[in-house]
C-alpha cells in the first residue's frame, strides 16, 4: 500500500476545507496497515492538533455500533425475533398502524417512520426525566409516511423505537446493556454514551469539536451534536455514542471475526451474517439490518467495494465500511461539522478516498 498517496489525499482534505481534521484507519486481512491523523481536532476558540486517540461524536454510527449491536445480542440469545411484532415487545397498547411493525422493518428503515422530526423544540420545555416517555408517546401517535414494508426511508425515529424495544426486553437502559455485553468485556474505555446528568468522563480537549451550535450558542466539545439526542438527556437509539478510532476498530474486528466464523463468543456467526445480508424487504433498497450496502451509483463507499460490503455514515463526519470479500476495513472519522454543518464537501471527498484505498489494497 502506497501510504504516501493516501496521506497526501488526507492532507488535501484539510487544505481544501473538507474537514478541520481526520483520523483514518485501514485494515487488510485482519492487520492494521494504515493509521494516521491529520489536521486539527479544534479550530475555535483555540487550535488543537488532531491525535490518533481523539474522541469523536460518532453520531449515527450509534445505530450500527450501539442499537443494532444490542438487537443482535437479543436475537442471538433468542430473547426476541426479527419478525416479532411490536405489540408483543412493548408494554403499551399500540395504534393499529404500528402493531405489526417488526425489528426487521425498523432495522432496514422500512417500517414507515419519518426520517427526522425536531422533537427537541417541544421537549426542551418539559422536565428532562419526563422527556423520553413523552417522545415515545409521540412516536406511537405520529402518522407513518407509508405502510410498513412498502417503502424505504432512512429514519432516526425507527431507531428511537428500537432503543425502547431493547430497554423493555433487556430490563435495562441501552448504554448499560452495551457496557455489560460488549464495551466493558472488550476493554473499551473511550466508547460511551453522552449523558447530560453525568460529569464529562474526559477533558474537553480530548474531543474533536463539532458545531458552533446556533441553538445552544456554543462550540460543542464532548457534548452530543444531535439536538434530539441532547434534549433526551444525551442519547437515544439513533445518536449519542462517542468513541475513538481504535475502539471503533475493536468493535468492527469483533463483527468481522464472527462473520468469518473465526470466533463464536459474543455473537454467533449466523447472527452476524443475517444482519449483514441485504434485507430485501423493499425492492431496490440497499439496506441490510442496521447497516447499509453499496448502492450502484454514487455510493459513499466509492466504486470499488464489493457488493456484499456493509457500512454506515455519521452526520458529524464519521464513516465505516467493511468489505468481507476483499477483507478490508476502512474507518474514517472527521469533524467536518466544525464549526458549521453547512460544510458538505465530504460527500464528494469520501468516495474518492475509499477508491484510493481500495486501488492500493486490491487492484
Secondary structure, 3 states (H helix, E strand, C coil): CCHHHHHHHHHHHHHCCCCCEEEEEEEECCEEEEEEEEEEEECCCCCEECCCCCEEECCCHHHHHHHHHHHHHHHHCCCCCCCCEHHHHCCCCCCHHHCCCEHHHHHCCCCCCCCCCCCHHHHCCCCHHHHHHHHHHHHHHCCCCCCCCCCCCCCHHHHHHHHHHHHHHHCCCHHHHHHHHHHCCCCCCCCEECCCCCCCCCCHHHECCCCEECCCCEECCCCCCCHHHHHCCCCCCCCCEEECHHHHHHHHHHHHHHHCCCCCCCCCHHHHHHHHCCCCCCCCCCECCCCECCCCCCCCCCCCCCCCCEEEEECCCEEEEEECCCCEEEEEEECCCCCCCCCCCHHHHHHHHHHHHHHHHCC
